[in-house]
Amino acid sequence: MVCSGASAAAPEAPSPAEAVPTEIVLVGKVPVDKGHLRCGLYDREGWLTRPLQRAMAVPRDRRGECRFQPSSAGTYALGAFLDINENGTLDRNLLGYPKEPYGVSN
């Protein structure tokens, strides 16, 4: 998966430490055009348990794109999975390993 962020230049541009990204985009490459790509924007405290924002995309041409609008400057991480059977959860096997395609940022 590839993610990118873009900042809009304001008339009085804030310092880089204070800049709020106007949009964070997660582009996921998926193995099939089936189900929904379910994405989450996380901070450190809620990593993979409590997303700050959620987004969903229908895969087309083996890719999906989720967009987020963060409300403040900060360090964010992204996670996504392809919900092939559309049950709303990342399915796991008996050992707890994911059975559906997934990806996370570092």
C-alpha positions as CSV (number, residue, x, y, z in Angstrom):
1,M,0.0,0.0,0.0
2,V,1.1,3.5,-0.7
3,C,0.0,6.5,1.3
4,S,0.6,10.2,0.9
5,G,-0.3,13.5,2.5
6,A,-0.8,16.9,1.1
7,S,-0.7,20.2,2.8
8,A,-2.5,23.3,1.5
9,A,-0.5,26.5,1.6
10,A,-2.3,29.1,3.6
11,P,-1.7,32.8,3.1
12,E,0.4,32.8,6.3
13,A,1.9,29.3,6.1
14,P,2.5,27.7,9.5
15,S,5.8,26.2,10.4
16,P,6.2,22.5,9.3
17,A,5.6,21.3,12.9
18,E,2.2,23.1,13.0
19,A,1.0,22.3,9.5
20,V,-2.2,20.4,9.3
21,P,-2.4,18.1,6.3
22,T,-5.6,18.8,4.3
23,E,-5.8,15.3,3.1
24,I,-4.2,11.9,3.7
25,V,-4.7,9.4,0.9
26,L,-4.3,5.6,1.2
27,V,-4.0,3.8,-2.1
28,G,-4.2,0.0,-1.6
29,K,-3.3,-2.6,-4.2
30,V,-5.6,-5.5,-3.8
31,P,-5.5,-9.0,-5.3
32,V,-9.2,-9.1,-6.4
33,D,-11.9,-6.6,-7.3
34,K,-14.3,-8.0,-4.7
35,G,-15.6,-6.8,-1.4
36,H,-14.6,-3.5,0.2
37,L,-11.3,-2.0,1.2
38,R,-11.8,-0.9,4.8
39,C,-9.3,1.7,6.0
40,G,-8.5,3.4,9.3
41,L,-6.5,6.5,10.3
42,Y,-4.9,6.0,13.7
43,D,-2.9,7.8,16.3
44,R,-0.5,6.1,18.7
45,E,-3.1,5.5,21.5
46,G,-5.6,3.8,19.3
47,W,-3.3,1.9,17.0
48,L,-5.4,-0.9,15.3
49,T,-8.1,-0.7,18.0
50,R,-9.7,2.7,17.8
51,P,-9.5,4.6,14.5
52,L,-9.7,8.3,14.5
53,Q,-11.4,8.1,11.1
54,R,-12.7,5.3,8.9
55,A,-13.1,5.1,5.2
56,M,-14.2,2.5,2.7
57,A,-13.6,2.0,-1.0
58,V,-14.8,-0.4,-3.6
59,P,-11.8,-1.9,-5.4
60,R,-11.6,-1.2,-9.2
61,D,-8.7,-2.4,-11.4
62,R,-7.2,-4.1,-8.3
63,R,-6.8,-0.9,-6.3
64,G,-8.8,1.0,-3.7
65,E,-8.4,4.6,-2.5
66,C,-9.3,5.8,1.0
67,R,-9.2,9.5,1.9
68,F,-9.0,11.1,5.3
69,Q,-9.3,14.7,6.5
70,P,-7.2,15.0,9.8
71,S,-8.4,17.7,12.2
72,S,-5.0,18.5,13.6
73,A,-1.3,18.2,12.9
74,G,0.2,15.0,14.3
75,T,1.8,11.6,13.6
76,Y,-0.7,9.2,12.0
77,A,-0.6,5.6,10.9
78,L,-2.9,3.9,8.4
79,G,-4.3,0.4,8.3
80,A,-6.5,-1.4,5.8
81,F,-7.9,-4.8,4.9
82,L,-9.9,-6.2,2.0
83,D,-13.2,-7.4,3.4
84,I,-13.8,-10.0,0.7
85,N,-16.8,-11.6,2.2
86,E,-18.2,-8.2,3.4
87,N,-18.9,-9.3,7.0
88,G,-17.3,-6.1,8.4
89,T,-14.3,-7.7,10.2
90,L,-10.9,-9.0,9.3
91,D,-11.3,-12.8,9.3
92,R,-8.7,-14.8,11.1
93,N,-7.7,-18.5,11.2
94,L,-7.5,-20.7,14.3
95,L,-4.0,-19.3,15.1
96,G,-5.2,-15.7,14.8
97,Y,-3.5,-14.9,11.5
98,P,-5.5,-12.9,9.0
99,K,-7.3,-14.8,6.3
100,E,-8.0,-11.6,4.2
101,P,-5.5,-9.3,2.6
102,Y,-4.3,-6.4,4.9
103,G,-1.7,-3.7,5.1
104,V,-0.4,-1.2,7.6
105,S,1.9,1.8,7.4
106,N,5.0,2.1,9.6
